[in-house]
């Protein structure tokens, strides 16, 4: 008895030390991976604060000496940056509102209204997951061109309104609401619009906010389709406008990075303010995969 207790104590102490050591290793690896992930963002920020000659110095410098804000002054005075901002805000807000409205109506119909072909229509929505946007790029551009919507905000917005993921997320939440709740409202004389917007939507308000934030950020950062469908510089969105910032002697890395940092600020601020909602939206998205 006198030898068993100390041995058990030594075993427990050894287990605690091993757990602390393993925890330290995991923490160190996490910090290392976080530093590697953050480094490109740090490099973009410090490059935007260097003089153009310093951006191509060999060996590279990891801290601006001195800080040079001329790149930000240049892009504000020599590029339609404010116009690109306005275009991005306008189109991103339009896409967000329309995607949420259309997805909400589609999901409510698929979940709560019994009509012929409902299951096949839902299968068609699910098929939308399997077709990458790049695969439909050429026929989509031909269609938009025949409609006369190239270099037009309508041509930019319309193809981005198909959001099968938002439909599936809404339908999943609507399916969890008992049908008796809607039936009781209909018996009291409420129409489908009243049932949807006064009963079902408030019950799913948190997922609506999360979807709105995720959709806005995705629309703001979208580059491929705006790059193809817009060619008039004053109509460009901010991600495409970044590619237009060049000096007379070639690509100006400091000015390009200054534009990129400026373009990223709204999404960074939005994420910091609505961090919890964004996480909920990403978790809801991941839960369907």
C-alpha positions as CSV (number, residue, x, y, z in Angstrom):
1,X,0.0,0.0,0.0
2,X,2.8,2.3,0.9
3,X,4.4,1.8,-2.6
4,X,1.2,1.8,-4.7
5,X,0.1,5.3,-3.9
6,X,3.4,7.1,-4.8
7,X,3.6,5.1,-8.0
8,X,0.0,6.1,-8.9
9,X,0.9,9.7,-8.1
10,X,4.0,9.6,-10.3
11,X,1.9,8.1,-13.1
12,X,-0.7,10.9,-12.8
13,X,2.0,13.5,-12.7
14,X,3.7,12.1,-15.8
15,X,0.3,12.1,-17.6
16,X,-0.2,15.7,-16.7
17,X,3.3,16.7,-18.0
18,X,2.7,14.7,-21.2
19,X,-0.7,16.4,-21.7
20,X,0.9,19.8,-21.2
21,X,3.7,19.0,-23.6
22,X,1.3,17.9,-26.2
23,X,-0.9,20.9,-25.7
24,X,2.2,23.2,-26.1
25,X,3.2,21.4,-29.4
26,X,-0.4,21.8,-30.7
27,X,-0.4,25.5,-29.7
28,X,3.0,26.1,-31.4
29,X,1.8,24.4,-34.6
30,X,-1.4,26.4,-34.6
31,X,0.5,29.7,-34.1
32,X,2.9,28.7,-36.9
33,X,0.0,27.9,-39.3
34,X,-1.8,31.1,-38.4
35,X,1.4,33.1,-39.0
36,X,1.8,31.4,-42.4
37,X,-1.8,32.2,-43.3
38,X,-1.6,35.9,-42.2
39,X,1.8,36.5,-43.8
40,X,0.4,37.3,-47.4
41,X,-2.0,39.8,-45.9
42,X,0.9,41.4,-43.9
43,X,3.1,41.4,-47.0
44,X,0.3,43.1,-49.0
45,X,-0.2,45.8,-46.3
46,X,3.5,46.7,-45.9
47,X,4.1,46.6,-49.7
48,X,1.4,49.2,-50.1
49,X,3.3,51.5,-47.7
50,X,6.7,51.2,-49.5
51,X,8.1,53.4,-52.3
52,X,7.9,51.7,-55.7
53,X,11.7,51.1,-55.8
54,X,11.6,49.4,-52.4
55,X,9.0,46.9,-53.5
56,X,11.5,45.2,-55.9
57,X,14.5,45.5,-53.6
58,X,16.8,42.5,-53.2
59,X,16.9,41.2,-50.5
60,X,13.3,42.2,-49.7
61,X,12.6,44.4,-46.6
62,X,9.9,43.2,-44.2
63,X,9.3,46.7,-42.8
64,X,8.8,50.0,-44.7
65,X,11.6,52.5,-44.1
66,X,10.1,55.1,-44.2
67,X,6.4,54.7,-44.5
68,X,5.2,56.0,-47.8
69,X,1.5,56.8,-48.3
70,X,2.0,58.1,-51.8
71,X,0.4,55.0,-53.4
72,X,-2.9,55.6,-51.6
73,X,-2.8,59.3,-52.7
74,X,-2.0,58.2,-56.2
75,X,-4.9,55.8,-56.6
76,X,-7.4,58.2,-55.0
77,X,-6.3,61.0,-57.4
78,X,-5.7,59.0,-60.6
79,X,-8.2,56.1,-60.6
80,X,-12.0,56.0,-60.3
81,X,-11.7,54.2,-57.0
82,X,-14.7,55.8,-55.5
83,X,-16.8,54.9,-58.5
84,X,-15.6,51.3,-58.3
85,X,-16.5,51.3,-54.7
86,X,-20.0,52.6,-55.5
87,X,-20.4,49.9,-58.3
88,X,-19.4,47.1,-55.9
89,X,-21.7,48.3,-53.1
90,X,-24.6,48.7,-55.5
91,X,-24.2,45.4,-57.2
92,X,-23.4,43.4,-54.1
93,X,-26.4,44.8,-52.2
94,X,-28.7,44.1,-55.2
95,X,-27.4,40.5,-55.5
96,X,-27.7,39.9,-51.7
97,X,-31.3,41.2,-51.5
98,X,-32.5,39.4,-54.7
99,X,-30.7,36.1,-53.8
100,X,-32.3,36.1,-50.4
101,X,-35.8,36.9,-51.7
102,X,-35.7,34.4,-54.5
103,X,-34.2,31.7,-52.4
104,X,-36.7,32.3,-49.6
105,X,-39.7,32.1,-52.0
106,X,-38.3,29.0,-53.7
107,X,-37.5,27.2,-50.4
108,X,-40.9,28.0,-48.9
109,X,-42.7,26.6,-51.9
110,X,-40.6,23.4,-51.9
111,X,-41.1,22.9,-48.2
112,X,-44.6,24.1,-47.4
113,X,-46.7,24.0,-50.6
114,X,-47.8,20.7,-52.1
115,X,-47.8,20.9,-55.9
116,X,-47.1,18.5,-58.8
117,X,-43.4,18.1,-59.6
118,X,-42.1,19.5,-56.3
119,X,-39.7,16.7,-55.8
120,X,-38.3,17.0,-59.3
121,X,-37.9,20.7,-58.9
122,X,-35.9,20.1,-55.7
123,X,-33.7,17.6,-57.5
124,X,-33.1,20.3,-60.2
125,X,-32.0,22.7,-57.5
126,X,-29.6,20.0,-56.1
127,X,-28.2,19.5,-59.6
128,X,-27.1,23.1,-59.4
129,X,-24.5,22.1,-56.9
130,X,-22.9,19.8,-59.4
131,X,-22.4,22.3,-62.2
132,X,-19.4,24.6,-61.5
133,X,-19.8,28.2,-62.7
134,X,-16.8,27.9,-64.9
135,X,-18.4,25.1,-66.9
136,X,-21.4,27.3,-67.9
137,X,-19.3,30.5,-68.5
138,X,-19.2,30.4,-72.3
139,X,-22.9,29.7,-72.9
140,X,-23.8,32.1,-70.2
141,X,-21.8,34.9,-71.8
142,X,-23.3,34.1,-75.3
143,X,-26.8,34.3,-73.8
144,X,-26.0,37.6,-72.0
145,X,-24.5,39.0,-75.2
146,X,-27.6,38.1,-77.2
147,X,-29.7,39.9,-74.6
148,X,-27.6,43.0,-75.0
149,X,-26.5,43.0,-71.4
150,X,-22.7,42.9,-71.8
151,X,-21.1,45.8,-70.0
152,X,-24.4,46.3,-68.1
153,X,-25.1,45.9,-64.4
154,X,-28.1,43.8,-65.2
155,X,-25.8,41.4,-67.1
156,X,-23.5,41.4,-64.1
157,X,-26.3,40.7,-61.5
158,X,-28.7,38.2,-63.2
159,X,-26.3,35.2,-63.5
160,X,-25.4,35.5,-59.9
161,X,-28.9,35.2,-58.6
162,X,-29.0,31.4,-58.9
163,X,-28.0,30.3,-55.4
164,X,-29.0,26.6,-54.9
165,X,-27.1,26.5,-51.6
166,X,-29.3,29.3,-50.1
167,X,-32.4,27.5,-51.3
168,X,-31.3,24.2,-49.6
169,X,-30.4,26.0,-46.3
170,X,-33.8,27.7,-46.2
171,X,-35.7,24.6,-47.1
172,X,-33.8,22.6,-44.4
173,X,-35.0,25.2,-41.8
174,X,-38.5,25.4,-43.1
175,X,-38.8,21.6,-43.0
176,X,-38.2,21.7,-39.2
177,X,-41.2,24.0,-38.7
178,X,-44.4,22.0,-38.1
179,X,-47.0,22.3,-40.9
180,X,-49.7,22.7,-38.3
181,X,-48.3,26.2,-37.6
182,X,-48.9,27.4,-41.1
183,X,-52.3,25.5,-41.3
184,X,-53.5,27.3,-38.2
185,X,-52.6,30.7,-39.7
186,X,-54.4,29.8,-43.0
187,X,-57.5,28.8,-41.0
188,X,-57.5,32.2,-39.4
189,X,-57.5,33.8,-42.9
190,X,-53.8,34.4,-43.5
191,X,-52.6,34.1,-47.1
192,X,-49.3,32.5,-48.1
193,X,-47.4,35.8,-48.2
194,X,-48.6,36.5,-44.6
195,X,-47.7,33.0,-43.4
196,X,-44.2,33.3,-45.0
197,X,-43.2,36.9,-44.0
198,X,-45.0,37.1,-40.6
199,X,-44.5,33.5,-39.2
200,X,-41.8,31.5,-41.0
201,X,-39.3,34.2,-41.8
202,X,-39.0,35.6,-38.2
203,X,-38.4,32.1,-37.0
204,X,-35.4,31.8,-39.4
205,X,-34.1,35.4,-39.0
206,X,-30.7,34.3,-37.7
207,X,-30.0,32.2,-40.7
208,X,-31.2,35.0,-43.0
209,X,-28.7,37.4,-41.5
210,X,-25.9,34.8,-41.8
211,X,-26.8,34.1,-45.4
212,X,-27.0,37.9,-46.2
213,X,-23.4,38.5,-44.9
214,X,-22.0,35.4,-46.6
215,X,-23.7,36.3,-49.9
216,X,-22.6,40.0,-49.7
217,X,-19.0,39.0,-49.1
218,X,-19.0,36.5,-52.0
219,X,-20.6,39.1,-54.4
220,X,-18.1,41.7,-53.3
221,X,-15.1,39.4,-53.9
222,X,-16.4,37.9,-57.2
223,X,-13.8,38.6,-59.9
224,X,-14.3,36.1,-62.8
225,X,-17.8,37.1,-64.1
226,X,-17.4,40.9,-63.6
227,X,-14.0,40.6,-65.4
228,X,-15.7,39.0,-68.4
229,X,-18.9,40.9,-68.6
230,X,-17.7,44.4,-67.8
231,X,-15.2,46.3,-70.0
232,X,-15.9,50.0,-69.4
233,X,-13.5,51.3,-66.7
234,X,-16.1,53.5,-65.0
235,X,-18.4,50.4,-64.6
236,X,-15.9,48.1,-63.1
237,X,-16.2,46.7,-59.7
238,X,-13.4,47.0,-57.2
239,X,-11.8,43.5,-57.6
240,X,-11.6,44.1,-61.4
241,X,-10.5,47.7,-61.0
242,X,-7.4,46.6,-59.1
243,X,-6.1,45.1,-62.4
244,X,-6.3,48.5,-64.1
245,X,-3.9,50.2,-61.6
246,X,-0.6,50.4,-63.5
247,X,2.1,52.9,-64.0
248,X,3.5,54.1,-67.3
249,X,6.5,51.7,-66.8
250,X,4.5,48.6,-66.0
251,X,2.9,47.0,-63.0
252,X,3.2,49.3,-59.9
253,X,3.2,46.8,-57.0
254,X,2.8,49.4,-54.2
255,X,-0.2,51.0,-56.0
256,X,-1.7,47.7,-56.8
257,X,-1.4,46.5,-53.2
258,X,-2.8,49.8,-51.9
259,X,-5.8,49.3,-54.1
260,X,-6.2,45.7,-52.9
261,X,-5.9,46.8,-49.2
262,X,-8.5,49.5,-49.8
263,X,-10.8,47.1,-51.5
264,X,-10.5,44.5,-48.7
265,X,-11.3,47.0,-45.9
266,X,-15.2,46.8,-46.2
267,X,-15.2,43.0,-46.0
268,X,-12.7,43.0,-43.1
269,X,-14.8,45.5,-41.2
270,X,-18.0,43.6,-42.0
271,X,-16.4,40.4,-40.8
272,X,-15.2,41.9,-37.5
273,X,-18.6,43.4,-36.8
274,X,-20.6,40.3,-37.8
275,X,-18.0,37.6,-37.0
276,X,-20.5,35.4,-35.1
277,X,-23.1,35.5,-37.8
278,X,-20.5,34.7,-40.5
279,X,-19.4,31.7,-38.5
280,X,-22.9,30.5,-38.2
281,X,-23.4,30.9,-41.9
282,X,-20.2,29.0,-42.7
283,X,-21.2,26.2,-40.2
284,X,-24.7,26.0,-41.8
285,X,-23.1,25.7,-45.2
286,X,-20.6,23.1,-44.0
287,X,-23.4,21.1,-42.4
288,X,-24.9,20.5,-45.8
289,X,-21.8,19.1,-47.4
